[in-house]
């Protein structure tokens, strides 16, 4: 009799323990989290949704942090590729063109066959174009922008972005021509007519159909007249000096 009582006392706690274990197994991890105040780890889809919400309302800094989180935690997820692209877009929208260009270039390098590559190449051109200086400054970024747009046109002839790229190429040519015209006019005003004419001639040779052609021709005519006048003055001065010396 005593043995039965002892067995029942021993079995009761064990049965309770088994029951608790079964309860946890049936209810899953949610009960454990509720008991200890823990939260479920958000899924890549949830994190991506959060990042897109921030991006769409213009909170680009926060969206960049969120997209980076996806890249760090789920690098092999399909959402990671989207996060890479949207991070570049967020930098671009913030006006951080160097960072955006680096992200676009990295995306193209890592995913060369992705359907978004034409857009990525176009955006690299736009990063350079957005950084191009006024016509009274060097145009290195305008040259680079033109190269990216032309690269897109050559590689992706049927892309929707190709026509946009063609328009941007023309804008680049116009800006480069305006720069040459500005520099030529600067030399002309200083009275250095040969360097001025060289810039006008360069404009005609390289940018013949973007609107500054006839301006450059007229400026070349004026340069030739001034150079001829100066040569005549120099010849007369030499002749007068020779006559007076003798």
Secondary structure as UniProt FT lines:
FT   HELIX           2..27
FT   HELIX           29..36
FT   HELIX           44..56
FT   TURN            57..58
FT   HELIX           60..73
FT   TURN            75..76
FT   HELIX           78..94
FT   HELIX           97..110
FT   TURN            112..113
FT   TURN            115..116
FT   HELIX           117..131
FT   TURN            135..136
FT   HELIX           140..155
FT   TURN            157..158
FT   HELIX           160..190
FT   HELIX           193..206
FT   TURN            208..209
FT   HELIX           213..245
//
